[in-house]
Structure formats: C-alpha cells, structure tokens
Amino acid sequence: GVVPRGTALGLVGWLVVLVLLMGVQGQLRSYYYCTGGGQDGFSCQGLADVESCGLNGTCIEDVYVDPCGNGFRLYQEECDDGNTVAGDGCSPTCMFERGWICEQDTAGREPDSCTVVCGDGIQRDSGCCTDTGCSLECDTRRGCDDGNAVSDDGCSEECTVEAAYQCIGGDINTTSTCLCRRSRVTAGFTHTCAISPTNTLQCWGDPAYGKTVTTFPDGQQDTDVWPENRWMALDVWVSVEAGTYHNCALKFDGTAMCWGWKGKTDEGDGRIRVPATPDWERDSMGGYTWLSLSLGEAFSCGLLEESRFRFRRICGEEEIPGTEGCSSKDRCTGCRAYDDWNLAWLERHPCYLSYVDTASCLVPKNRSVVCWGDNTFHQIEMPVYDQWSSIYTGPYHACGVMDNGTARCWGNNNVGQSHIAYPDSKSWIQVVAGGSHSCGIDTNREMKCWGRGQEGQAEPPCVDSWLRACAGQLHTCGIHSDLTIECWGSNDAGQGNVPHKRGTCVAGTNELAECDTIADCTGGGKCSGQKKNDWVQISCGQMHTCAVDKEDMVYCWGANTHGQVAVPGGVTKVVGTTSTGGNKVDSRGFFTASCL
C-alpha cells in the first residue's frame, strides 16, 4: 500500500493515486523520508528539515496509504501493533484501548508492544500474558486493580489480591475495591470482641460463661477453652468471632481456639471443640489451618485453608459409598456420598498423589467448610465442596459462597431463611445469615434478602452498589461502593443509627456548635453531619452494630444493656432512649489491628 519512493507526481498523477487508493483501508498521507547519506530511508520532519538526514542527505516528500495494522505508528495513529484485532491493547483503528499501554520500537521499524497497565484502576480480563510471562491482573480469582501500584492495601503492586483481603469488582469500567476479610471486630448477642492494635484478644459486655475472658493461663481458666493448653501470651491473633455464648479466634498461623459456654451438659454439645486432625497426626503442626470462622448460638463453622487435608473423593455413578473413614494414613478406603459431611472422610494429601499437581508438584488448597456443635436444625450438615470463599452463620442456620459464585444455605428454614429463591446461575460475592433472614450481594453489587421480613430487615433501601453486608437478629446493615453504611429493619435500640462525620448542632441552645452525636447538642438540638465514607468492615449483633473505618478505629452503636457497645478506652455517649427505657449508645475510639 505504499507508492514507490522517488515517484514524481503531477496533478494527474495525484488524481490517479487517489482513485486507486479509494478502496484501500487507511488514510492517504504525505510521507517525508531521507534520500542519500547515512540516514537514507529513515523518516524526517518535512522539506525544511535540514538536520535529520545528515551529511549528503535530503528530506523529500512522497505519498502513501497508512493502513492501520501495518506495524508502523505514524501521524494520527496512537499505536500500531501490526494487526487490526481488538482486545490486545491497540484497537482496530489503531487507538489505545482502556487499561493498556503500547510502546513504540525505538528505531521505529517494529510493531508496537502493548501490555496491560497495573495500577490504573482498570482491570482487564485478558491480555495479561507476554513473551516474558503473565500478570495475574486478568485472573478472575486472584487479579485486581485498585488504581495504584502500592502494596499492603489489599491489591499488591503487581495487581494481585493480597492475603487476608477480598477484592470486589474490578473491570474495564470499575476499580477494584479491596476490603480486609479478617473479622477484627465482632458483635455478638450481648457482648463484643475485637483484635487489639498489638494483636491480642479483647472482649467486653456480658461476662456470663467466661466469654469476655481473653487470657487463658494453664489450669486457671475461668472459662472452657479448646484446644486446651494451646494458648500463649505471645500468640498473634488476626481474627475473632463472637457467638451467643462462645467465641472463636484465629492465630496468624491459621490455627483456631474457641472458648465460652460449652453447653448444658458436662461434655457440652461440641460448639467450642474445634475439630482435631486424625489421631495419627493430631499433634502435628497444631491441627487444621483455617481461613475464617463464623459462630451461631450453639454451633460453629470454619472455612479450611489446608494443603494437607481434603475430603475423600465423591463416588461415581457405579460406585457404592464406603463405610470406613480415614483413621490412619494407610487406611482410607472407598468413596463418599455427595452429601456425606462426616469429618472422617478428610484425608491427608501426601498419601494420595491424585491430589498433587503433577506439573508443579504442589498440593492444591482445600477450602472446605466444616461445622460442629448442636445439630437440632441440621445446621452442621454443610454441603461438601472443596472451594468455598466465605461462610456466615446466624443463630440456627448458615450460608456460604463458593469460588465460582454459587451460594448455599442450610440449617433452620422455618421462614425460608435457608432457601435461596434465585437460580444457581446467579453469581454471589457474599451471603450472610441473620436471626431468621439472609441477605446476599451478587457480582453486580445488587443485594437480595429472604426469610423473615416483618421488621423490614429483608428490604434493602437501595438495590445496587453494595460491597459488604451483615445481618443481625432483626436488622441488616451494608457498606455501599462509596464506603458509606446504611442499616434497615428494627431500630428500637438505635442499632441502625450509623455514626456520621463531625457536624454542627441544628437548633437547640448551642446551635452551630461542633458535634459528633446528638449528645453534644443541648436544648433539644440535633447533630447534623455528612455521611462517613471510609468504612471497611461491619458486624451486626442482636441489638447493636460495630464497624471499622480506614484508620482502624472501631465504632459501636445500639443497646448497651451489658456494656457491649462501650468500646474500651473510647468515648461513649447516650444518644437516646429505647421503648423499654434503656439507653441508645454511641461509642468510638478503640483501635483494632491492621489487616494481617
């Protein structure tokens, strides 16, 4: 498509060229190049350019068609990678595609090389591989782009999701939002627990059954603890969950401990007894490792993060489930039924080479959900899958989401709280379980709720734009995409009164005075402030709510009947009165640990 150099074109010649080129895709260009001298054939800037062509060289003009996709970037082309294919960084019209950068060959003789840009806030789903390797930005599970190339904020400088974080969204039009998946503050029934700035445990509120105890010296426990004699003063805690009468927490190494009420009998109902590994490895490496935990009234669930154990394979069409579990490393026979959730079928990887990736010699991670404790409502009969991404429990039921976006709920279903009335094709990022209702956020950031709704807890005030949710006994809260919080449902104890930014008093005797809450305004004045838009975690209890902001500060609000709202060392204010004469309280000022 290039007219030979040196052709002398008159008016008629130019017209002929124009006609010949009408059907050629591209644009008619004047082209300046050097003839003679050491730069012969190289481009120059115009007829007046006497420098580019060097000694004995002359800049002359010719005409040619500059087709997009010929591998040479000229004039109005932003890029030219040698093709007219979309989705590779340089569009079919030779313009930059969003989320890419194209670099021109320094000599100008090779097609542009285009790569996905990490840190521009645009997450691509293809094109991350080059001749030198692949970026994980395009990986739907592990990739992210939060608009910067900084690590330790959830999305690393290489655009991969960092440990302990979940990144939500992220596509050609949406920046990834990364939130800590550790439970650094947890609102229980009548008590609250949190991880301190030094990664120790701290609990406050109702002390019954020793659930606010946070030190466990050998033989001196004021509460039931499991596993016994595993607590050390130097333990680094990263996540804690509060149930109705018991708690569980995770150490940095992934091992778990539970404490509080073990149940009505001397043996208990098993709620605090974290499952132990098989006898032949009970004391090896401290037991199972966990990604997260969640607690109901008398049961507990955990999401395994294991490379050593995995459930025995599911039987094929012609196979009959075995009757023997994996009691030793040499004895794990038969297959299991699809819905057989018995922990006896957890087997150890290294003895079963079929679980090892033969290319990398690595054992894939097992993220199975395991539940233990009371089973009155079949709440510990969790579906058996190897790739869960999250688990949340209510008092008597639980819900979880798998890596492929499929969601399942199980346990009590007396008002439909365990029945997800949406097709399996719907993809979820979170499903939470409350008192007798459940709510889920799908990949479009839309929230749907089901189950009990008499108090309005199953009616989100806004359909879309959600990142996270929590479900309490009769109320629900969620974090919007702009990091504001909204709550709905029962608010008789102020559990839906979300703290706002510092504002000013309206009316009253100290009008225009600065205020954090209505308690700062006198004479009947109200405190008016803008919505706080830096929330990163939310937790709903029975009649109180707690949240964490970007500065790791903990806020709690709602009923303070047992001191569950009054954060240690914080500022606690009475902001109203409940229908039964109790106080509505706002408390803030306690700092939790950073996300580890």
MOCORVEN-V97721 format. One record per residue. N is the residue number from 0. PHI is phi in radians with two decimals (* if undefined). NEAR is the number of other ideal C-beta (glycine too) atoms within 10 Angstrom. D_LAST is the distance of its C-alpha to the last C-alpha in whole Angstrom. Layout:
BEGIN
n	phi	near	d_last
N	PHI	NEAR	D_LAST
N	PHI	NEAR	D_LAST
END
This chain:
BEGIN
n	phi	near	d_last
0	*	11	59
1	-2.06	14	60
2	-1.20	17	64
3	-0.93	7	65
4	-1.15	12	65
5	1.46	9	68
6	-1.30	10	70
7	-1.48	5	72
8	-1.91	14	72
9	-1.56	8	74
10	-1.06	7	74
11	-1.10	8	75
12	-1.06	13	73
13	-1.09	12	70
14	-1.11	11	71
15	-1.09	12	71
16	-1.07	16	68
17	-1.06	11	66
18	-1.12	9	68
19	-1.11	11	67
20	-1.65	17	63
21	-1.00	7	63
22	-1.57	6	62
23	-1.56	11	59
24	-1.23	12	56
25	2.52	15	55
26	-2.22	15	56
27	-1.30	15	59
28	-2.20	15	58
29	-1.52	11	60
30	-2.21	18	59
31	-1.91	18	60
32	-2.56	21	60
33	-1.53	21	61
34	-2.16	17	65
35	1.38	14	66
36	1.31	14	64
37	-1.27	11	61
38	-1.82	18	59
39	-0.94	14	61
40	1.64	10	59
41	-1.42	17	56
42	-1.32	16	56
43	-2.36	23	57
44	-1.66	12	57
45	2.64	10	60
46	-1.08	12	64
47	-1.50	8	64
48	-1.36	15	61
49	-1.92	12	63
50	-1.92	9	60
51	-1.05	17	58
52	-1.52	24	60
53	1.23	15	61
54	-1.13	8	65
55	1.16	12	67
56	-1.89	22	65
57	-2.33	15	65
58	-1.54	21	63
59	-2.15	16	65
60	-1.93	12	64
61	-2.46	17	64
62	-2.27	17	63
63	-2.76	20	60
64	-1.65	18	58
65	-1.69	20	54
66	-1.34	17	53
67	-1.13	21	49
68	1.78	19	48
69	-1.53	19	50
70	1.57	14	47
71	-2.11	19	49
72	-1.55	21	47
73	-2.38	15	50
74	0.93	9	51
75	-1.40	12	49
76	-1.30	18	47
77	-1.39	14	43
78	-2.79	22	42
79	-2.77	22	44
80	-1.75	22	42
81	1.53	15	46
82	-2.68	14	45
83	-2.08	16	46
84	-1.69	12	43
85	-1.44	11	40
86	1.51	13	36
87	-2.07	15	36
88	1.87	24	36
89	-2.09	29	39
90	-1.23	19	41
91	-1.07	14	45
92	-1.86	12	46
93	1.05	23	44
94	-2.07	13	42
95	-1.05	15	38
96	-1.65	22	36
97	-1.04	12	33
98	1.59	21	30
99	-2.17	21	32
100	-2.32	16	33
101	-2.08	21	36
102	-1.87	11	38
103	-1.54	14	41
104	-1.04	13	43
105	-1.05	7	44
106	-1.51	7	48
107	1.30	11	48
108	-1.97	9	49
109	-2.06	13	46
110	-1.04	19	44
111	-1.11	22	41
112	-1.88	17	38
113	-1.92	19	35
114	-2.35	16	31
115	-1.22	26	29
116	-1.55	19	27
117	-1.59	25	23
118	1.77	16	22
119	-1.68	18	25
120	1.44	15	24
121	-2.07	22	26
122	-1.70	29	25
123	-1.52	25	27
124	-1.94	16	28
125	-2.77	9	30
126	1.60	19	31
127	-1.48	19	28
128	-1.79	12	30
129	-2.21	12	32
130	-1.11	5	34
131	-1.72	6	32
132	2.51	7	29
133	-2.18	12	27
134	-1.58	19	24
135	-1.46	16	21
136	-0.96	26	22
137	-1.41	19	25
138	-1.25	16	23
139	-1.15	11	23
140	-1.69	11	20
141	-1.94	13	17
142	-1.60	24	19
143	-2.89	27	18
144	-2.74	27	20
145	-1.75	22	19
146	1.56	15	22
147	-2.62	15	20
148	-1.96	15	19
149	-1.99	12	16
150	-1.54	12	13
151	1.21	11	9
152	-2.15	15	11
153	1.87	24	10
154	-2.12	30	13
155	-1.22	20	14
156	-1.15	14	17
157	-1.80	15	19
158	1.08	29	18
159	-2.13	18	16
160	-1.19	22	13
161	-1.44	19	10
162	-0.98	12	8
163	1.35	17	6
164	-2.08	19	9
165	-2.21	18	13
166	-1.84	24	15
167	-1.94	22	18
168	1.30	20	22
169	1.72	25	23
170	-2.76	14	26
171	-1.15	11	29
172	-2.01	10	29
173	-2.27	15	26
174	-1.33	20	23
175	-1.14	22	19
176	-1.91	23	17
177	-1.89	22	14
178	-2.16	20	12
179	-1.14	22	9
180	-1.60	21	10
181	-1.27	23	8
182	-1.53	23	11
183	-1.54	27	10
184	-2.50	25	14
185	-2.45	28	16
186	-1.62	28	20
187	-1.57	27	22
188	-1.25	22	26
189	-2.33	23	27
190	-2.59	28	24
191	-2.41	32	20
192	-2.28	28	17
193	-2.69	29	14
194	-1.64	29	11
195	-1.30	16	12
196	-1.03	13	11
197	-1.73	9	12
198	1.10	18	9
199	-1.79	16	13
200	-1.59	21	14
201	-2.52	22	17
202	-2.29	25	20
203	-2.59	21	23
204	1.95	25	26
205	-1.09	18	28
206	-1.50	16	28
207	-0.96	13	30
208	1.15	18	29
209	1.23	20	27
210	-1.34	26	24
211	-1.77	25	23
212	-1.24	17	23
213	-2.31	20	20
214	-2.24	11	21
215	-2.35	22	23
216	-1.07	9	25
217	-0.96	9	27
218	1.31	7	30
219	-2.13	7	30
220	-1.14	16	28
221	-1.69	14	29
222	-2.70	19	27
223	-1.39	20	27
224	-2.26	19	24
225	-2.57	20	23
226	-1.21	17	23
227	-1.30	12	25
228	1.04	10	24
229	-1.89	16	21
230	-1.46	19	19
231	-2.34	10	19
232	-1.07	8	18
233	-1.62	6	16
234	-1.02	17	13
235	-1.79	15	10
236	-1.69	24	9
237	-2.14	21	6
238	-2.70	26	9
239	-2.48	25	13
240	-2.25	25	16
241	-1.93	30	19
242	-1.69	28	22
243	-1.34	20	26
244	-2.25	23	27
245	-2.61	30	24
246	-2.30	28	20
247	-2.43	28	17
248	-2.49	25	14
249	-1.95	25	11
250	-1.53	20	10
251	-1.06	13	7
252	-1.41	11	11
253	1.60	18	11
254	-1.45	18	14
255	-2.12	24	15
256	-2.48	23	18
257	-2.19	25	20
258	-2.69	25	22
259	2.10	27	25
260	-1.33	20	28
261	-1.58	24	29
262	2.18	18	32
263	-1.31	10	36
264	-1.75	7	37
265	-1.07	6	37
266	-1.39	9	35
267	1.40	18	33
268	-1.82	18	32
269	1.61	19	29
270	-1.08	27	26
271	-1.69	27	24
272	-1.51	18	25
273	-0.98	21	22
274	-0.94	17	24
275	-1.60	14	25
276	-1.22	19	25
277	-0.92	20	29
278	-0.90	9	31
279	-1.26	14	31
280	-2.41	15	28
281	-0.99	10	27
282	-1.73	10	26
283	-1.63	11	24
284	1.07	12	20
285	1.36	14	20
286	1.59	19	20
287	-1.11	23	19
288	-1.90	21	15
289	-2.18	22	14
290	-1.57	22	12
291	-2.78	24	13
292	-2.32	24	15
293	-2.69	26	18
294	-2.14	27	21
295	-1.79	27	25
296	-1.24	19	27
297	-2.33	26	28
298	-2.56	27	26
299	-2.38	29	23
300	-2.34	28	21
301	-2.44	26	18
302	-1.84	20	17
303	-1.15	25	17
304	-2.24	17	15
305	-2.10	24	18
306	-1.96	15	20
307	-1.84	18	22
308	-2.26	22	24
309	-2.72	22	25
310	-1.11	21	28
311	-0.97	22	31
312	-1.07	15	33
313	-1.40	15	35
314	-1.11	16	39
315	-1.40	7	41
316	-1.07	4	44
317	-1.70	5	46
318	-1.65	13	44
319	-1.88	9	44
320	-0.96	14	41
321	-1.32	16	41
322	-1.98	8	41
323	-1.91	11	39
324	-1.54	20	35
325	-1.73	22	33
326	-1.37	12	34
327	-2.66	13	34
328	-1.20	14	33
329	-1.80	8	37
330	-2.36	13	38
331	-2.58	20	36
332	-1.82	10	39
333	1.36	15	40
334	-2.01	16	38
335	-2.02	21	36
336	-1.21	15	37
337	-0.98	10	35
338	-1.86	10	34
339	-1.48	18	34
340	-1.76	18	31
341	-1.11	13	31
342	-1.15	18	29
343	-1.09	15	32
344	-1.61	23	31
345	-1.36	23	28
346	-2.09	21	29
347	-1.55	21	27
348	-0.99	18	27
349	-0.95	11	29
350	-1.48	13	32
351	-2.28	16	32
352	-1.13	9	32
353	-1.13	7	33
354	-1.57	18	29
355	-1.67	14	28
356	-1.24	9	28
357	-1.17	8	31
358	-1.34	6	31
359	-1.81	8	27
360	1.06	7	28
361	-1.90	11	24
362	-1.63	19	24
363	-1.13	15	22
364	-1.17	14	19
365	-1.85	21	21
366	-2.03	22	19
367	-1.56	23	22
368	-1.54	24	22
369	-2.24	24	23
370	-2.15	23	24
371	-2.63	19	26
372	2.02	25	28
373	-1.10	19	31
374	-2.20	15	33
375	-0.96	14	36
376	-1.89	20	35
377	1.07	14	33
378	-1.35	26	30
379	-1.79	23	28
380	-1.60	16	31
381	-1.27	21	28
382	-1.10	16	29
383	-1.65	19	28
384	-2.42	16	26
385	-1.69	17	24
386	-2.30	14	22
387	-1.46	23	20
388	-1.99	20	18
389	-2.79	23	17
390	-2.54	24	19
391	-2.41	26	20
392	-2.10	26	23
393	-1.80	27	26
394	-1.03	22	28
395	-2.34	23	30
396	-2.57	27	29
397	-2.49	30	25
398	-2.43	29	25
399	-2.65	26	22
400	-2.17	23	22
401	-1.64	19	23
402	-1.01	14	22
403	-1.48	13	25
404	1.58	16	25
405	-1.27	18	27
406	-2.07	21	27
407	-2.45	19	28
408	-2.21	24	28
409	-2.65	22	30
410	1.84	26	32
411	-1.01	21	34
412	-2.36	16	36
413	-1.16	12	38
414	-2.20	16	38
415	1.49	17	36
416	-1.23	26	33
417	-1.80	25	32
418	-1.84	12	34
419	-1.44	20	33
420	-1.48	8	36
421	-2.41	13	35
422	-1.13	6	36
423	-1.08	11	33
424	-1.23	7	33
425	-1.23	16	31
426	-1.83	14	28
427	-1.94	23	25
428	-1.92	22	21
429	-2.83	24	21
430	-2.35	25	23
431	-1.95	29	23
432	-2.01	31	25
433	-1.95	29	27
434	-0.99	24	30
435	-2.46	25	32
436	-2.48	28	31
437	-2.39	29	28
438	-2.40	26	27
439	-2.30	24	26
440	-1.97	25	25
441	-1.65	20	26
442	-1.23	13	25
443	-1.59	14	28
444	1.16	18	26
445	-1.60	15	29
446	-1.89	20	28
447	-2.18	18	31
448	-2.26	23	31
449	-2.64	20	33
450	1.76	26	35
451	-1.06	20	36
452	-2.49	17	36
453	-1.03	12	39
454	-1.63	18	37
455	1.56	17	36
456	-1.22	28	32
457	-1.81	24	33
458	-2.16	11	34
459	-1.02	21	31
460	-1.23	11	33
461	-2.46	12	32
462	-1.27	11	32
463	-1.95	13	30
464	1.39	17	27
465	-1.72	24	24
466	-1.97	22	20
467	-2.47	25	19
468	-2.47	24	21
469	-2.46	27	21
470	-2.16	29	25
471	-1.67	28	26
472	-1.10	21	29
473	-2.36	24	31
474	-2.42	29	29
475	-2.39	33	27
476	-2.33	27	25
477	-2.60	27	23
478	-1.74	25	21
479	-1.34	18	24
480	-1.09	15	23
481	-1.55	12	24
482	1.18	18	21
483	-1.60	17	23
484	-1.99	23	24
485	-2.35	17	27
486	-2.16	23	28
487	-2.61	19	31
488	1.73	27	33
489	-1.08	19	34
490	-2.40	18	33
491	-1.19	17	36
492	-1.97	28	33
493	1.43	24	32
494	-1.20	28	28
495	-1.84	23	29
496	-1.51	19	30
497	-1.19	19	27
498	-1.03	22	26
499	-2.06	18	27
500	-1.20	11	27
501	-1.00	14	30
502	-2.27	18	33
503	-2.30	17	37
504	-1.30	21	39
505	-1.94	13	42
506	1.12	13	45
507	1.31	18	45
508	-1.59	11	47
509	-2.21	15	44
510	-0.97	14	44
511	1.33	11	41
512	-1.21	15	40
513	-1.18	13	36
514	-2.63	23	34
515	-1.75	18	30
516	-2.43	24	32
517	-1.09	20	35
518	-1.14	16	36
519	-1.47	19	36
520	-1.88	23	39
521	-1.88	13	42
522	1.16	10	46
523	1.47	9	44
524	-1.32	20	42
525	-1.95	14	39
526	-1.72	21	36
527	-2.03	14	36
528	-2.56	15	32
529	-1.22	10	31
530	-1.06	15	28
531	-1.34	17	25
532	-2.20	15	23
533	-2.45	13	19
534	-1.41	25	18
535	-2.24	21	14
536	-2.62	23	14
537	-2.46	25	17
538	-2.47	26	18
539	-1.89	30	22
540	-1.79	27	24
541	-1.13	22	28
542	-2.39	27	29
543	-2.54	31	26
544	-2.36	29	23
545	-2.29	31	20
546	-2.61	26	18
547	-2.16	27	15
548	-1.79	18	16
549	-1.10	11	14
550	-1.54	8	15
551	1.19	19	12
552	-1.50	16	16
553	-1.69	25	17
554	-2.10	24	20
555	-2.31	30	22
556	-2.66	26	26
557	2.16	31	29
558	-1.25	23	30
559	-2.13	25	30
560	-1.03	19	32
561	-2.14	18	30
562	1.42	19	28
563	-1.25	30	25
564	-1.62	31	25
565	-1.27	20	25
566	-1.19	25	22
567	-1.07	15	22
568	1.23	9	23
569	-1.72	18	23
570	-1.82	14	27
571	-2.02	18	28
572	-2.32	18	31
573	-1.40	15	34
574	-2.04	20	34
575	3.00	15	37
576	-2.23	12	38
577	-1.38	17	38
578	-1.15	7	41
579	-1.71	9	41
580	1.64	6	41
581	-1.40	17	38
582	-1.68	18	35
583	-1.59	25	33
584	-2.20	26	30
585	-2.10	26	28
586	-2.41	28	25
587	-2.73	19	22
588	2.15	13	21
589	-1.42	25	18
590	-1.88	17	15
591	-1.78	23	11
592	-1.34	20	8
593	-1.24	15	6
594	-1.35	24	4
595	-2.02	15	0
END
